[in-house]
Amino acid sequence: MTQPLRDLDPALAEPAADSSALPAPDGAAAAASPAASSPLASEVERRRTFAIISHPDAGKTTLTEKLLLFGGAINLAGEVKAKKNRRDTRSDWMSIERERGISVVTSVMTFDYRDRVFNLLDTPGHEDFSEDTYRTLTAVDSAVMVIDAAKGIEARTRKLFEVCRLRDIPIVTFINKMDRESRDPFEILDEIEKTLALDTTPMTWPIGRGRDFVGTFDIERGGVRLLDAKDDSGPPVAMEMSEIAALNATLDADAIAAEMELVTEACPRFDLGSFLEGHLTPVYFGSALKNFGVRDLLDGLHRFAPPPRAQNSDAGPIDAADPRMSAFVFKIQANMDPNHRDRIAFARLCSGKLVRGMKAKLVRTGKPVTLSTPHFFFAQDRSLADEAFAGDVVGIPNHGTLRIGDTLTEGRDITFVGVPSFAPEILRRVRLSDAMKAKKLKQALQELAEEGVVQVFRPTDGSPALVGVVGPLQLDVLKARLAAEYGLPVEFEPAEFQLARWIASDDKAALDTFVAANRSGIAEDLDGDLVYLARNEFYLGYTRDRAPGIAFTDVKETQKGA
């Protein structure tokens, strides 16, 4: 016996004409901003700033492009593989990214979809660039977690999820590559719940898998969306189970009906309040490569993703609707346009409105900064931002004035906290073939350290500086950029030190005594903060045990006065 999908459960009503017109789900009031009492509040409420997180090769960069396609930001689905300037993914613009087919820097892309303004931050997927990714996650209000349907939760995904959890970032899940061989969807949901301690609510459900994948059910609205449909912009189509089964010889109408009944009865209903608190994730199934399921995901972001949240500062949370402009820098990128040798600071607006030409206070120095040419970005392409609002990400050209973690305000002495730096896992000395270019190398390393490409530690005993990175691929990027952008061919040599830890103490005399006793292993980082360099884990533990009152840390976050 077969029956229409909508008859399986009262919630599966006739398809709505437009998902944006659907009534808000339970808990929707929790997502709404305060009443839009001003044009500023209305503009802030429109913003949705999110990142995409995944393990490498789960399809993150492909999904990024397809979101841009459906958002109207690009016009050609094949722009990721076409001729010359269309050959590479829009968000991957550095030569090493194009050569290796990976993302190694954060890209920012802004696009409109319906009545929302979306700021999409495409982060590096490779673990060697985790520091850049973690900083980017301080600048978003929600995230899309991409999971390979065949592999499930992978190590990198788990680690990035934990960062999101620490920051209470709501997560929407996209199960990708359903058109390839994949695991059972129930098994994947169970893994998410057990591994990540995250409740799951399927918003769509796959019909068939691998070569037999023919489309998805829309669980909330009812109806079916077919993989081979020419246009998925309309509502799902109501179909009888017998009609669905007729799409593929491997499908059975009764088995489909039983599976859908299990989905609707066993999986929890979507609750927006639980989602916003980070306890529940809505789940969508699809294939980014085939443009399938992406529009449903984008519609979900449109409906569920939160507007700009209050950001933590040393003076307490700063509400996005506060009319006084404030922002923090989470990324520096130089030479995005080699012809101009420019240097861009990516800043997340936390409150108020930025107007081109306004003066802002750089809290770290107390000096004014004129925001004469702020930009909106679409990967390496840019346009002048005459105005921007809380939630937006803007690029601020500068010549070394701004650093990662800096706070800009309309005069207030506040510092946004929580932008991290991580102790490197690899320390190297840089060998320059031409000693006459030593001064140029010092400047280049300073600029790349300000970007966050590398960390530079300058020993206080006057010995040569060391560079620190999280993973070996960062060394490849550093070498490539020194050669391409500064004309400095270099090689790397092992250092006598393997570990670096920031040190601090409430007792200045004790800290001074420790520094004096360990002079050969003390260095300063870019900000002038003290670092202890250890030969190995044994020496680090030995020194720590004999230094009461000295704190050794492997993570440094922006704090008051940083």
N, C-alpha and C positions, 0 to 999 in steps of 0.2 A: 504494500500500500504506500502511495506517495502523497505528499501534501505540500502546499506552498510554504516557503520559508517563513513568511510572515505569520503563519498559523502555529509555529512551534512555540512561540512565547508572545504574550500580549505586548511586550516591549518592542517586538519587531514589527512595527507599523509600516504602513505604506511609505515608500520613499518620499522624503521631502524634496521640494523643488530646489532648494539651495541650503547647504549645510550652515551657512552663516545665518540663516533665518530660523534655525532650530532653537527651541527653548534651551536655556542653559541647564546643564545637569545639576544634580544635587550638590550643594556646597558652592555654587557659582558665585554667591555673594562674597565669598572669601577672596575671589580674584579681582573683584571690581575695585577700582581706585576710588578715593573719596569723590564725592560729586564734583563733576567738572565745573567749578565755579569761575573759571577763567580760561582764556585761550591757551595760556601756558599749561594748565592742568590737562586740557583736552589733548594738546600735542604730546605731552608726556605719556598719557594713557595709551596713545596709539603705538608706542614703541614696543618692539619685541626683540630682545637681543639674546642670541643663543649661539652655542658652539656645537660642533659635531665631534663625538668621541668614539673611538673604536680601536681594535687591534689592527695592525698593518694588514692590508689586503682584504679587509672586510667589505670594501666598496665605498669608503667614506668620501673620497674625492669625486667619484662618479656620482654619488648621491648629491654632493654639493652642487655639481653642475646641473643636475636635473632639477633641483630646487630652484636654481636660477632660471632655468628654462621655463618652468611652470609659473614662476614669479614674474616672467616677462623681462628679465634682465638680460637674457641673450635670446637670439632668434633661431639658432640652429642646434638641434640635439646632437649632431655629429661634430660640434666644435671641438670636442676633445680629441678627435682623430680626423684631421682633414689636411688641407694644404698649408704649407708654410706657417703663417701666424695662427692658423687654426689647428695646428698639429698637436698642441699641448693643452692640457687642462688650464682653464683661465686662472685658477688660483695658484698654479705652479709656474712661477716666472723666472726663478733663478736657474742658471744654466745647469748646475749640478742636479737640480730637481728634474729638469727635462731629460738629462742623460740617464738618470737612475730610475725615473718613474716614481719618485716619492716626493712628499711634501716635507720640507725641512724648516720652513718659517711659517709664522702665522699670517694668513691673508684675511683682509676685511672686505666684505662685500655687502653693500646696502641696496635693497630693492623694495618696491611697494607691492603689496598683494592685498587686493580689495581695499579696506579702509585702514590697513596696518602698514607701518614702516618696519621692515625687518633688517636687523643688522646681524649678518651671519659671519661668524669667526671660524675659519677653517684652520684647524691646528695641525701640527706635525703628528703623524701617526707613529713614527719610529721612536722607540724608547730612548734613544740617544738624545732626543730633543725634548725630553720630558719637562725640563725647566721652563721652556717657552710655553708649553701646553699648560702647565700648572698656573703660570702667571695669567694666561689668557682666561682661565676659568674664574679668576677673580673679577673679570670684567663682564660676565654674562649673568643673565637671570634664569636661564633654563638651558637644557642640553638635549641633543638627540643622540641616543646610544645605538650604534649600528652593530648588528650581530650577524655573522655569517651563518646561514641556516644549516650548513653542514658541520660547522665547528663549534657552535655555541659560544659560551663564555670563555674567552681566552685571557691570558695573563695581563696583557696591556689594558684590556677592557676593564678587568677587575680593579686594577690599580687606579685608573682614571675615575672609575665609579666611586672609589673610596674618597678621592679628592672632592668630588661633587657632594658626597654625603657629608663631609666635614663642613661644607659651606651651605648645606641645606638647599642644594640646587635641584629643582624638579627635573625629572628625566622622562622623555618620550622615547619609546623603543621602536626601532625599525628592524625587522627580521629580513635580511636581504638574501638575494640569490635563491629564491624559492623555485626558479625555473631550472635549477641544477639539482643534483642529488643532495638530499637534505635529511636531517633527522626529523623524528616525529614532533610536530608542533607542541604537543602536550609535554613531551620530554624537555623541550627547550624552555617552556614556561616554568616547569618544575625546577630546572637548573637555575633560572633567574631567581626564583623565590628562595631556593635553598642556599645558593652561593652568595647572593647579594642581599638576602633578607629583605626582599622587595616584593610586595604584592603585585600581581599582574592582572590587567583587565584587557582582554583582546577587544580591539575596536573593529578589526576585520579578521577574517579567518580563511586560510587557503583552501581551495578546492583542488585536490590532487597535489602532487609534488614532483619535482624533477621534470622529466620530459612529459609527464602527465598533468602538469600544473596548467589549469585553464582559467583561473581567476580567483576572486575572493568574494566571500559574503560580507556585507555590511551589517554587522551585528546590531548596531544601535538603530539604524533606520530601516533595516530590512532590504532585501534586494541583492542582486549579484552584479559585480563588475567583471567583465571578461577580458582576458589577456589580449585577445586579438581584436578587441574593439578599436575602431579608428579614432574615436573621440571619448575621452573619459571625463569631460568637463561637466557632463550632466549628472543627474542622480542615478543611483544603481537601478537596475532593471528587475522588476518582480518576475520570478520564474518558478515554475513547478519543479519539484525534485526530479521528476521524470525527464523534464527538458534539460536540467543540468546534467543528469547522468548520460543523456544522449550526446553530450559534447565530446566524450572520450570513452572508448570501449572498456577502459579499466575502472570506470566509475560505476558505483552501485547506488541506486536511489535510496534504498533502505539504510545502507551503511552511512550515507551522507546525512540523512535525517537523524540517525542515532548519534552521530558525532556532533551535530549542531545542537541537539538536545542536551548532550553532555556539556558542551561549551556554555550554553546559557544557564545551566543549573549549577555547574561546579565552579565557574569562575565568578569572582566578586563583581558587583556592579561598579561602574566608574564613579568615583567620588572625588570631586574637584578639590575639596579641602584636604583630603588625604594625599592627593597628587602634589599639591602645593607645599605640603609639609615634607615631601620626599619619601613617603611611605608606600606609594603606589605608582606604577607606571602604566599608561595606556600603550598597547602593543599593536603595531601595524605590520602586515606581511606584504612582500612584493619583490620586485626585481628592478633595481635602479638602472641597470644596463638597458633594460627594455622599457624604461619610463613607466613602469607599472607599480601602482601603490604609492607613488611619490605625491600625487595630488591629494590623496587621502591624508597622507602625513602632513602636508602643508596646511590642509584644512584643519587638521587637529591642532597644529601649532597656532593657527589663527584663532581657534576657539579657546584653547586651554592654556597656552603659554602665558605666564604672568607679565604684567607691565613692569617697568623699572622698580626695583626694590630699594629700600633704604640701605645705604652703605655705611659700614662701620668706620668710625674715625676715633681719634684720641679724645674727642669731645662728645662721643656718643653717636648714635645712628643719625645720619643725615638723610632726611626724607627727599624723595625725588621731586616732590611738588614744591619744595622750598624755592622761592623765586630767586635766591642768590646763587649765581653760577659757581659750581665747584666741579673738579675733575681730577682724575689721577692717571699717571702714565704707566702703562703695563707693558709696553713694547717700544723699542727703538729699532729703526731699520735705516741703514745708509745705502746710498747708491741704488735705490729702486729704479731710478732713471740715470744710467751711467753718463749720459750726455750732460747732466746738470750736477753730478756729484752731490746730490742732495742728502739730507739727513732728516728723517721724519720720526716724530714721537707720536705714537698711537695713544690717544687719551680717551678714556671712558668718562662721559659726562654723568655726574652723579646727581646733580640738582640744577634747577634753573635753566637759563637760556644763554647760549654762546652766540654773540653777534660779531661778524667779521670786523676787525679793526678795534675791538675793545681791548682794554688793558686788564691783565690779570696779575695776581700776586703769586710769585713762585715762593711757596712757604719755606722751602729749605734754605733759601738765601735771603728771603725778605725783599727781594727786588721785583720791580714790575716787568712784565713780559707783554709785548704788544702782539695780539693774535691777528696779524695782518692778512695772512693767507691760509686759514684753516681749510682742510680738504675733506671731502667724502671720497671713499675708495671703492673701486671695483677691481680687486687684485692690484695689478700695477697701474691700472688706469685711474684717473682722478678727476675731480671737478671741484671748483671753489665752493665752500660752504658759507653762504651768506648768513645762515643761522642754523643752529643745531640745538637739540633739547636733551634733557636728561634721558639716558638710555642710548643715545647715539654714540658712535665711535668716530672720532675725527683725527685726521693727521695734522700735526703742527710742525711745519718746517723750522729747523733751528740749526745752529752751528755749535752744538755741544753744550748748549745752555740747559737742556732738559735731560734727566736721567730716569731710568726705570724706578718707579715708586714715588716720583715727585707728585706733589699736590699743587693744583692751581685753583685759586679762589678769587672772588670779587672782594678781597680784602680781609677775610677771616683768617685767623691763625689756627687752622685745623690741619691735621695730617691723616689721610686715609691709611688704615693699617691693614696688614695681611698680605702684601705683595711679597712673595717669597724668593729667596736665593738659596740654592742647595749646594752643600759641600761637593766638590768634584770627586769623581771616582778615579780619574786619571790625571796625573801631574807630569808635565814635560817641560824641558827647556827648548827654546827655539834656536836653531843654528842657522845663521845668515851667511850665505856664501860671500857676500860683499860687505866687509866690515864698515865701509864708508857710508852705508845706508842704515847704520844702527839707530840714528836719531829718527829717521823716517819709520823704522820698525817700531820704535817706542811709541810714536804718535799713532800708528796704525793699530797697535794692540790696545792702546787707550780707547780709541774710538770703537773698536769691536767689542771691548769689554763693556763699554757704556751701552752697547746694543744688547748685550746678553749673549752674544755668540760664544764668548769665552770668558773665563775669569782670569784676572791677572793678579798675582801675588808678588809683591816687591819685598824681599827680605830686608830687615832693618840693619843687618850687618854689611849691606852694600853689595852682596853677591848678585849675580844676574837674576832677573825676574823669571818666574815660572808661570806657565799657563795651565789652567785647570779646566777639564771638560767632564761631562757626565758619561759620554760614550765615545768610542773611536771614530764614529762617523762625523762627529763634531770636528775632530782634527782634520778630516778630509775637507770639510767645508771651510775651516779656517785657512788651510793651505791654498785651496782654490781661490778664495776671496783675496788673500794677500797677494797672490800672483796676478789675478785679473784686475783688481781694483787699485792696487798700490804698486804694482810692478816689483814685488818682493818675493822671489822664489826662496822658499825655506824648507828645511827639514827639521824633524823633531828628534830629540835625544832623551833617553830615560833620565829622570831626576833621582837624586838620592832620597827623596821623600815620596811616600805613597799616599798619605792622607793629609787632609786639611780640616781643621775645626776652628770655628770662631770661639774666642775666649772673652770672658767678661767677669766682673766681680763688683759687688757693692762696696768692697773694701779696696780703695784705691792703692793703699800701701801694699796690700797683699798682691795686687795685680802687678804693681811696679817691681816687687821682689821676684815674682814669677818670671816676668819678662827679662829681668837682668840675669837670672839664673839659667835661662834657656835662650840666650841671645841668638845662637846659630839656627834655632828653629822657629823664630818669630818673624812674621811678615805682616804687611798691611794690604788690605784689599783696595778696591777702587774707591771706596768711601772713607778710607783711612781707619777702618775697624781692624783690630788686632786678630791675627790668625796664628794658631799653633800648627806647625808642620811636623808630622811624625813619619818615621821611617817605615813603620808597619803597625799593625794592630797591637802587638805586644808592647811596643814603646809607648803608644798612645795610652793603653791601659795602665802601664807602669807609672807614667807621668801623672795621669789623672788621679790615681790612688794617693799620690804623694803631694797633691796640690789642693788641700781643703780650702773651700771658699772660692775656688775658681770654677766657673761654669764652662763646659765644653759643649758646643752645639753644632749639629750638622745642617741646620736650617736657620736662616736669618730672615726675619720679616721686617717690613717697614714699620717703624714705631715713631713715637713722638720725637721730633727733633732729628729724625734720621736724615 
